[in-house]
Amino acid sequence: ASERETQNIMGQHHGHQISKEELEAEQGKYKATPDSIDTWFQEIQSGQTLNTEIETFAENVCSHHETGISGEATDPKSLLIRQHIFGSGKFELSKHSHLNTKELRIPMLETFSKMNSQLWTITRGGGQIEVKGEDLLVGDILHFDGEPSSIPCDGIILPDGHIVVDESTMTGEPEYVLKTSSQSPAVLAGTIRRSGKAKMFVCRVGKRTEFGRTC
């Protein structure tokens, strides 16, 4: 396989069956849990966690930041298990959502379709590959570069990079925000990267992001 390839989780894992026992056993291998990552992310947002701890968390709690959570395990079944434990990157509009109205339904579905289908360069398993937004996993390292784009997940900017983000969709604030590992490092899905180049540790995907919870 080439160094950079496109991975599709659901396509690769078609036919794999995962028992409850397997999921429980695999979940026990992770030092991190969805709840612990959620708590840590909220602490970063509120400034409770020291900026110097960001890389340490990525390395020690979620495995090395070059490979992400259990980055050595990239076989189809392992990836599907990680998706079951930490959530799918796919955005969907709940029929009970306050956004599911006659006026907003079509625009929201179009937004989700673009976020789910856009290709992203990531580091996974020590290699650089491309995946669709819906196939992003917690623990991936997302690469920001090139044209402006909607951000597909919640994450933390890693050292040696920066991006400028329009957060008005989430906060209502019109001013753009500079994001580095030492300055406002928490990044939210649904916001827009206007410029900059950086790598981001993926903390929450899909329905578990702040954006996804409103949908």
C-alpha positions in Angstrom: 0.0 0.0 0.0 1.1 3.5 -0.7 2.2 5.8 2.2 -0.9 7.9 1.7 -4.2 6.0 1.0 -7.8 6.6 1.6 -9.5 4.7 4.4 -13.2 4.2 4.7 -14.2 2.6 8.0 -17.6 1.3 7.2 -16.4 0.0 3.8 -13.5 -1.8 5.2 -15.4 -3.3 8.1 -18.4 -4.6 6.3 -19.2 -8.1 7.6 -17.2 -7.7 10.9 -19.2 -8.7 13.9 -18.1 -7.4 17.4 -19.5 -9.0 20.5 -20.3 -7.2 23.7 -17.5 -9.1 25.4 -15.0 -8.0 22.7 -15.9 -4.4 23.1 -15.6 -4.6 26.9 -12.2 -6.3 26.6 -10.9 -3.7 24.1 -12.2 -0.8 26.0 -10.2 -1.9 29.0 -7.0 -1.5 27.0 -7.5 2.2 26.7 -6.2 4.6 29.3 -8.6 7.2 28.0 -12.4 6.9 27.9 -15.0 9.2 26.2 -15.8 10.7 29.6 -12.1 11.4 30.5 -11.4 13.0 27.1 -14.6 15.1 27.4 -13.5 16.3 30.9 -10.0 17.1 29.7 -11.3 19.0 26.7 -13.6 21.1 28.8 -10.7 21.9 31.1 -8.7 23.0 28.2 -11.5 25.2 27.0 -11.9 26.8 30.4 -8.2 27.3 30.9 -7.9 24.9 33.8 -5.3 22.7 32.2 -1.8 24.1 31.7 -0.8 24.5 28.1 2.4 22.5 28.7 0.2 19.5 29.6 -1.4 19.3 26.2 1.3 17.3 24.5 1.8 15.2 27.7 -1.9 14.2 27.6 -1.7 13.2 24.0 1.4 11.2 24.6 0.7 9.5 27.9 -3.1 9.2 28.1 -4.0 8.7 24.5 -0.7 7.1 23.2 2.0 9.0 21.3 0.7 12.1 19.5 2.3 10.9 16.3 0.1 7.9 16.1 -3.0 8.6 18.2 -4.9 6.2 20.4 -3.6 2.6 19.9 -2.1 3.9 16.7 -0.3 0.6 16.0 -3.6 -1.1 15.5 -5.0 -0.1 12.1 -6.6 -3.4 11.0 -10.3 -3.1 10.1 -11.6 -4.7 13.2 -9.5 -2.6 15.6 -10.6 0.6 13.9 -14.3 -0.4 14.1 -13.9 -1.2 17.8 -12.3 2.3 18.3 -15.3 3.8 16.5 -17.7 1.9 18.7 -16.0 3.0 21.9 -15.3 6.7 21.1 -18.0 7.4 18.5 -18.5 7.8 14.7 -17.4 10.9 12.9 -20.6 11.1 10.9 -23.0 14.0 11.5 -26.7 13.4 11.3 -29.7 15.6 11.9 -32.0 14.2 14.7 -35.6 14.3 14.0 -36.1 15.8 17.4 -33.5 18.5 16.8 -34.6 22.2 17.1 -32.8 22.6 13.7 -35.1 20.1 12.0 -37.5 22.7 10.8 -38.9 23.4 7.3 -36.5 26.4 7.0 -33.4 24.8 8.4 -33.6 21.1 7.4 -32.2 21.3 3.9 -29.4 23.7 4.7 -28.3 21.6 7.7 -28.4 18.4 5.7 -26.3 20.0 3.0 -23.8 21.2 5.7 -23.6 17.7 7.2 -23.2 16.1 3.7 -20.2 18.3 3.0 -18.6 17.7 6.4 -19.1 13.9 6.2 -17.7 13.6 2.7 -14.8 16.0 2.7 -11.4 14.3 2.6 -8.9 15.0 5.3 -5.2 14.2 5.7 -4.5 12.5 9.0 -1.8 10.6 10.8 -3.0 7.2 11.9 -0.9 4.1 12.7 2.3 6.1 12.1 1.4 6.7 8.5 -0.2 9.6 6.6 -3.5 8.8 5.0 -6.7 10.5 3.8 -10.1 9.8 5.2 -13.6 11.2 4.8 -14.9 13.4 7.7 -17.3 10.7 8.7 -14.4 8.2 9.2 -12.4 10.4 11.6 -11.6 8.7 14.9 -10.7 10.0 18.3 -6.9 9.8 18.5 -6.3 10.7 14.9 -4.0 13.6 14.2 -5.7 16.0 11.7 -3.6 18.1 9.4 -4.8 21.6 8.7 -3.4 23.2 5.5 -4.6 24.7 2.2 -7.9 26.4 1.6 -10.4 27.5 4.4 -12.8 24.8 5.5 -15.4 23.8 8.1 -13.7 22.0 11.0 -15.1 18.4 11.2 -14.4 17.5 14.9 -13.4 18.9 18.3 -9.7 18.8 19.0 -6.6 20.4 20.5 -3.9 22.2 18.5 -0.5 20.5 18.9 2.8 22.4 19.2 4.5 24.0 16.3 1.5 25.2 14.4 -1.3 27.7 14.3 -4.7 28.4 12.7 -7.0 31.3 12.5 -10.7 30.3 13.2 -14.1 31.9 12.7 -16.1 30.7 15.7 -19.2 32.8 15.0 -21.3 29.7 14.2 -20.8 28.4 17.7 -20.2 31.5 19.8 -21.8 34.3 17.9 -18.5 36.3 18.2 -17.5 38.0 14.8 -13.8 38.3 15.6 -11.5 35.6 14.3 -9.5 33.6 16.9 -5.8 32.6 16.7 -5.3 29.0 17.8 -2.0 27.6 19.0 -1.0 25.0 21.6 -0.4 27.8 24.0 -3.2 30.2 23.1 -6.9 29.1 22.9 -5.9 25.6 21.8 -9.4 24.0 21.8 -11.1 23.8 18.4 -14.7 23.1 17.8 -16.5 21.2 15.0 -18.7 23.5 12.9 -16.3 26.4 13.1 -14.3 27.6 10.1 -10.5 27.6 9.7 -9.7 30.7 7.7 -6.0 30.3 7.5 -2.9 28.7 9.0 -1.2 25.4 9.2 -1.2 23.0 12.2 -1.8 19.5 13.5 -4.7 18.8 15.8 -5.3 15.9 18.2 -8.9 14.7 17.6 -10.8 14.5 20.9 -14.5 14.2 19.9 -16.2 13.3 16.7 -19.7 13.3 15.3 -22.6 13.5 17.8 -20.1 13.8 20.7 -18.8 17.1 19.5 -20.4 20.3 20.9 -21.8 21.0 17.4 -23.2 17.4 17.1 -24.9 17.7 20.4 -27.0 20.6 19.2 -28.2 18.7 16.1 
